[in-house]
Amino acid sequence: MKTEHQKAQKKLGETIRNKRKEHGYSQESFAHQCGLHRTYMGAIERGERNISLQNILKISYALNLKACDLFKTADL
């Protein structure tokens, strides 16, 4: 059974994936844009990683969003 934190990670990861695709990035090019490794980005998008604030900010900046808007879109 998934905890609430795991469900939130999954929702955020799915939101990041959807926004990345809306912007036309491949996972690899987006990870590079964020300064993160492709496999780490994949784990984020699958909801397997608990991302630090620093990495959330890198991702939101690359998507041209405020971090709070990323959380709002994920309904968190």
C-alpha positions as CSV (number, residue, x, y, z in Angstrom):
1,M,0.0,0.0,0.0
2,K,1.4,3.4,-1.0
3,T,1.7,6.1,1.6
4,E,0.4,9.6,1.0
5,H,3.9,10.8,0.4
6,Q,4.5,8.2,-2.3
7,K,1.2,9.2,-3.9
8,A,2.2,12.8,-3.9
9,Q,5.6,11.9,-5.5
10,K,3.8,10.0,-8.2
11,K,1.4,12.9,-8.9
12,L,4.3,15.4,-9.1
13,G,6.3,13.1,-11.3
14,E,3.3,12.6,-13.7
15,T,2.8,16.4,-13.8
16,I,6.5,17.0,-14.6
17,R,6.3,14.4,-17.4
18,N,3.2,16.0,-18.9
19,K,4.7,19.5,-18.8
20,R,7.9,18.3,-20.3
21,K,6.1,16.7,-23.2
22,E,3.9,19.8,-23.6
23,H,7.2,21.8,-24.0
24,G,8.4,19.2,-26.6
25,Y,11.4,18.0,-24.6
26,S,12.7,14.4,-24.7
27,Q,13.5,13.1,-21.3
28,E,17.2,13.2,-22.1
29,S,17.2,16.8,-23.4
30,F,15.0,18.0,-20.5
31,A,17.3,16.3,-17.9
32,H,20.3,18.1,-19.6
33,Q,18.4,21.4,-19.5
34,C,17.8,21.0,-15.8
35,G,21.4,19.8,-15.1
36,L,20.2,16.4,-14.0
37,H,20.9,12.9,-15.1
38,R,18.5,11.2,-17.5
39,T,18.0,8.2,-15.3
40,Y,17.3,10.4,-12.3
41,M,14.7,12.4,-14.3
42,G,13.1,9.1,-15.2
43,A,12.9,8.1,-11.6
44,I,11.3,11.5,-10.7
45,E,8.7,11.1,-13.4
46,R,7.8,7.6,-12.2
47,G,7.4,8.9,-8.7
48,E,10.3,6.9,-7.3
49,R,12.4,9.8,-6.1
50,N,11.8,12.3,-3.3
51,I,13.2,15.4,-5.0
52,S,15.0,18.1,-3.2
53,L,13.8,21.7,-3.3
54,Q,16.8,22.6,-5.4
55,N,15.9,20.1,-8.1
56,I,12.2,21.1,-8.0
57,L,13.4,24.7,-8.7
58,K,15.6,23.5,-11.6
59,I,12.7,21.6,-13.1
60,S,10.2,24.4,-12.7
61,Y,12.6,27.0,-14.1
62,A,13.2,24.8,-17.2
63,L,9.5,24.6,-17.6
64,N,9.2,28.3,-17.2
65,L,6.9,27.8,-14.2
66,K,6.9,28.9,-10.6
67,A,7.4,25.9,-8.3
68,C,4.1,26.7,-6.7
69,D,2.4,26.4,-10.0
70,L,4.0,23.0,-10.6
71,F,2.5,21.9,-7.3
72,K,-0.9,23.4,-8.1
73,T,-1.0,21.6,-11.4
74,A,-0.2,18.4,-9.6
75,D,-3.0,19.2,-7.1
76,L,-0.7,19.1,-4.1
